Amino acid sequence: MNHFSRIGFILAAAGSAVGLGNIWKFPYITGEYGGGAFVLVYLLAIVFIGLSVFLAEAVIGQNAQADIATAFIKTSKSKNKNWKFAGFMIIAGLIILSFYSVVLGWILNYIFTSFGNLPTTPEVAGKAFNDLLGKNITGQIIFHTIIAGTVIFIVLKGIKAGIEKINLILMPLLAIILIGLLIYALTLDSFSQAISFMFSPNWAKIDSDALLAALGQAFFTLSLGVGTILTYSASLPRKVNFVKSSIMVAIVDTAIAIIAGLIIFSFLFEAGAKSTDGPGLVFISLPVIFSGWGMLGHFISVSFFIALVFAGITSAVSMIEPALKFFTDRFGMTRLKATIICGTFFYVFGIIALLSMTGEYKAILTVFGKNAFDWMDFITSSFMMPLAAILTCVFLGYFVDKELLKRIFTTHVSETFFNIWYNLIKFLVPIAITILLLNKLGILDYLQKNI
């Protein structure tokens, strides 16, 4: 079988987890919720929620050594074939990859922009970004095609020669770039301000929205609910300590988010910019800051956006792999045929997503106030991923032999560790994710207003 090595699994799973959520989303959410207190809540959510679900997917995958649908059937007590419907997770991954590829295309565009004239004011930067999304159809399609072609080329090579190899290259390069940017940030007067902001708790901004945001970020940053970890773990030899490997992935993922936050806030505070600029922080605020630093600013800008592309590519590759394994294992397809089917799906849907934000096609690709891009994001992050995680927890807590799980876990860790994990999975985690799901769907707000 085409297995990962232990280090290959750690880097591949970390590559899946480390994506735009760490370097783009985590810093701006931290900024919105006041810094240190949010970081602490986020770390607790990673430990008790994120890592618990990560281990849940990992134990199913490594034990069954099969695609998602088959793994659920093989692991269940009754071997009930209806568990094959857990395979719906592969659809979520392909839909996410559709718009994720478009966003990576934007970042690729900014790498080229960084070699030329960077915007000098927020107004100019905002107009440039809006023009890219709203008017530059050809450019977006070209960059989306480059990203899609890169992802398809990598996964065609398989687990060892493709996914493991690219992560062995890109993850160390990503680390080198981020460490370089961190070293530069250390030389800035604002670095101490960034440290204080990220690690001095401001509890005044911690409310229910902040708690849910921390839970959501912890959950989604580890690539949970799309079958990636389960599928990667299926290519991990049974003798490998999956618990230790999973903890390593969580540490790497969290460390990169923290480092990215320190870098970005150092840059922002040095320029006197706000920490609450939201999603536009990377595409509008930072390019303006870089433009004021002359040639050094261009170099830092290129390095920063390359780091984002590297992080995004390793995540993008992980999103298609569950579907490829599903088609090759359950239907006996060749990897080439499965890749053509899945690649065509996410490429076409990516074009629909990018067209839905343009002035020319927005109206016909908007339904109930959301364009196609927003619908893809909403359906996956607000419904499919949380539902998949809840299903995984309920499955392990109530439909799998506890003694089987204990035997697998206690090969690597103490019985106490297993019992804590098992009770989290059976009770606390599904409740927490259900609350997140209800909030994402707007049901909590409705209940608060009507009860």
Secondary structure, DSSP 8 states (H G I E B T S, - for coil): -----HHHHHHHHHHHHSSHIIIIIHHHHHHHTTSHHHHHHHHHHIIIIIHHHHHHHHHHHHHH-S-HHHHHHHHSSS--GGGGGGGGHHHHHHHHHHHHHHHHHHHHHHHHHHHS---SSHHHHHHHHHHHHHT-HHHHHHHHHHHHHHHHHHHHTHIIIIIIHHHHHHHHHHHHHHHHHHHHHHTSTTHHHHHHHHHS--GGG-SHHHHHHHHHHHHHHTTTTSSHHHHHHHTS-TTS-HHHHHHHHHHHHHHHHHHHHHHHHHHHHHTT--S--GGGGTTTHHHHHHHTTHHHHHHHHHHHHHHHHHHHHHHHHHHHHHHHHHHHHHH---HHHHHHHHHHHHHHHHHHHHHTTSTTTTGGGEETTEEHHHHHHHHIIIIIHHHHHHHHHHHHHHSS-HHHHHHHHTTTS-HHHHHHHHHIIIIIHHHHHHHHHHHHTTHHHHHHHH-
